[in-house]
Amino acid sequence: MTRSIWWVRVGLLALLAAIASSPEAQAANPGKVVVGFNSDVRSFDPVNTMDVTTDRIIGHIYQYLFTRDHEMKITPLLAESARIVDDLTWEIKLRKGVRFSDGEPFNADTVKANIEYIMKKENNSVRRVRIDLVKSVTVVDEHTVRIICEKPYPTLLEGLAEIFMVPARAIKDGPKTLTEKPVGTGPYKLQEWRREQSVTLVRNDGYWGPKPQIPVVEFRIIPDVSARVSALLAGEVHLIPDVPPQSKDQVNGAGIVETRSVTGRRVIFVGLNTMQPGPLQDIRVRQAINHAVDVDKIIRTVMEGNARRMVGPLPVVNRHLDPKLKPYPVDVARAKALLKEAGYNGAPISLHTPDGRYLKDKEAAEAIAEQLTQVGLNVKVKVGEWGTLLDLVKSGKIDGMYLWGRSDTTLDGSMLRDWFHTGATWVVYSDKRIDAGIEKALPIVNPERRRQAFSELQADIQQQAPWLFLWSQLDIYGVSKQLQWEPRGDEHFYLGSAAWR
Amino acid sequence: MGQYLARRLALTLLTIFLGLSFMFVVLHMAGDPVLLLVPVDASPDYIERMRVEWGFADPLWVQYGRFIGNALLGDFGTSLRYNVPALTLVLERLPATGLLTLASMVFAVVLGVPLGFVAAVRKGRIADRLSTVGSVLGQSIPSFWLGLLLILVFSVTLGVLPTGGMGTLKQLIMPSVTLGLFSLGRVVKLTRSGVLEVLRADFVRTARAKGLREWVVLYRHVLKNAAVPIVTIIGLQMGGLIGGAIVVETIFAWPGLGRLIVQSIQFRDFPTALAAVFFTAVLVSIINVVVDLLYGLLNPRIVYE
C-alpha cells in the first residue's frame, strides 16, 4: 500500500516537472509577430491557388509587378513604370537587380514565362480570370516587356496587381513544384510549414527593397473565432483579422490590444432573381423593396455600426463610385403604392441567406424580411448551407431573393460586368440595355470618359434595382497596441512595413 | 478462434466498404463541389474546364467505379483543396488524433475507475453522491463551452496554459481534459454499477468469509471481475473519440482527423473526406476486434467459436 502511493507521487512529480520545463516558443524570438488566421495556406503555388488567406500569407514571399498603396492607387512593385503604346499595347519597364531567393534573376523572360503560362487555357490557372484579355508578351530588352491585349484593356495593371511572379525555372518544371517550397522575390522566405498548424516566415536577407523590421512572422491557424480572440487577449498572437463585432469591447478593454477597422471591399446585398417567373420580374416590385428597407437602421442595430451603406451598385471603396448618386429613400407609402400598381397579390417570396458566412448575415436577413413584411410583401427567410446556396445561385434556380456578398476585386467600374452582365457567373439578372452599356464602358481607356460612362451606368442600374443595395462590410482587426500596422481596404495583408513601437 | 477472426475480418471489410460507398453517394448528393473549390469570380468557362479535369463531368457510376478501383490499390486521389495526395493529409493527422484520444482516455480511466470504485464501495454515502453528480455533470457540459471556459480561465486570466496548438505537453492538457470529461462520466457510472454487481456475488462473500483483508478482496476479486464492462466502454469511447473530437480539435486548434473530416466536407474536398472516413472506419474496427479479444483474456469463461 505505502509503496503504491510512493510510485504515484514520483509519477506526479515527474509529470509536473515535464510540464514546467516544456519549451516555450515566445521567449525564443522577441521581435517575432504572430498572426492568428482561421485557415491555412492551401498551397505555396500561386499559379494554381487563389484565395484571400493564401494570398495574405504568400504575398510576403512572392510579389506582383504592380500593387496598391494605402490609398488604393496602383503603384509599381517589381515593375518600374507602365506606358500605353497604343490601344492594345502596354510597355512595362522592370526593376533592375532583383533576384529570387534561389539566386535566379528576375527579368523580362520571367514576366513573359509567367504571363504566357497563365494565359494558356489548357494550364487551367485560376488567376487567368485576372488578365484574360492579354494576348501575348514580347521581350524588348532584359528589363522591358510589351504586353499585347486582344481588346483595349484599361484594367490591365489592376489585373497584374493580382499576379505573383515566380521563377522562370519553376514555370518550366511546372508551378506545382512550388506547392511546398516557394521561391519568390519578396521580403520573407518560408522557414517552416506545419500544415493546419502554422506557417513561419523569416526575413529574406537578399531582398532588393527596404529591410523589414520584423525578423520573423508566424501565421498560426486557430479555426475557432472565440479561441482566436482569446489567443489575442492572452498575448499569444499579436494580430487577428475578423474580430466579431460583439467582441470589440472585450478586445479594447483588455489593455494590451485594440481593434483597428477599415472599410473593406466586400459588398453585401440581396440579389433579386429576375430570371424566374414571379413578382420580382416587375421593376416596380424591386424598387418597392429598395424603398421599404431602412438600411441605415439595420446598420445601426443589427450590424452595430460595422458597415458602410452602398448608395448604388458600386461600393464606397470603388474609384468609379458616382458621388452624386443618392440612395433610395425609405418610403413605406411609396413602396406600398408601387406594389399595388404592380398588382402584387401576396405571392410568397423566399429570402435565402447563409448562416455565418458574412458578418451577421442571418440576423440581417431576418431584419430585412421583417421590414418587407411591413409593406405587405409575403417574405419567408430560408437559411441554407453555403455549398447548396452556391449551387442554387450558379444554376439560377434560386427562387426569390438571396443575401449574398461579392468582393470588389478591381476597385474599378468594370465590377459592374461581374455583377450585372447577363451570363456572368453568379448573376441571375438580364437586361439587354444594361449589357450594352457595360460593353460600351469597359474598353474606354480615357479616365474622364470612363468615369462618365460608369456614372451613367450606375444610375441606370440603381433605377432597375436588380439588388436590394445594402452595405460594405467593415474589416475589424484585433492588434497588439505595441505593433505599428494599419489595415488595408483591399484585404491584402502585409507585415513587411510593420514595426514594434 | 481462427474461424471467428476470419468471420470478424470479412464483416469488418464489408462494413468499411458499405460505409465508404454510402459516404460517396451522400457527398455527391450534397452539391456541386467545383463551385466551392474555385474562386468566386471564376469564369463559367474555367468552372467547366475544372469540372472535367477533376472528373466531376462523368456520370456518377463512372466516378464511383474509378474511386473504388483506385481505393483498392490504396490510392484515394489528390486533395482538391491542397493539391497533395489525400492519403498524405490523413496520415499527417493520425498521430495528433492518436495522441489526443489516448491522453483523454488515460485521463478518463485514471480518474474514472477509482472514482467509480469508491462510489460503489461507499454506496449511498457522500463519496458516492459526489461522484454521481460529478459524472452527470461531466457528461452534460457541452465541450465547446467547457473548452472556451478553460481557455478564458487558464490562458487569458491566469496565463498558465497556451490557448491551443500541438507540440508541448502543456498544450495537451486542456484538450484532453475537455475531451476526456465526457468519457469520464461514463467510466465512473459503469465502474460503479459493475463493481456493485460483483460485490453482491457469492465468491466475494466467500472471500470475505475466508478472512481475507478487505483491500485484497476488493482488488483481487472485485475489481478484476468488474473489468469486462469497463474495457467495453473504454473501447467504445475510443472509437467515438477518434472521429468525434471535432469540436475540441477546432477550439484548441488541434490538427486532428475530426477537423480534417469536417473541413473537407465543408469544402467538398471529396478525396480527403473519403480517405479520412476510410481510416476512421478501419481504426474503429480494429479497436472493436481488440476489445473482443481482450474479453477472452480478462474472463476465461468467454470463448469465441
Interface residues (C-beta under 8 A of the other chain):
Chain A: M1 A18 I19 S22 P23 E24 R42 S43 D45 N48 T49 M50 D51 K121 N124 V126 R128 V129 D132 K176 T179 E180 R194 R195 E196 Q197 S198 R220 I221 I222 P223 D224 S226 A227 S230 A231 L233 A234 G235 E236 E385 W386 G387 T388 L390 D391 K394 R406 S407 T409 D418 G423 A424 T425 W426
Chain B: A30 G31 D32 P33 L35 L36 V38 P39 V40 D41 A42 S43 P44 Y46 I47 R49 M50 E53 R81 Y82 N83 V84 L89 E92 G147 L148 I151 L152 S155 V156 G159 P162 T163 G164 G165 M166 T168 L169 K170 I173 W215 T250 I251 F252 A253 P255 R259 L260 Q266 R268
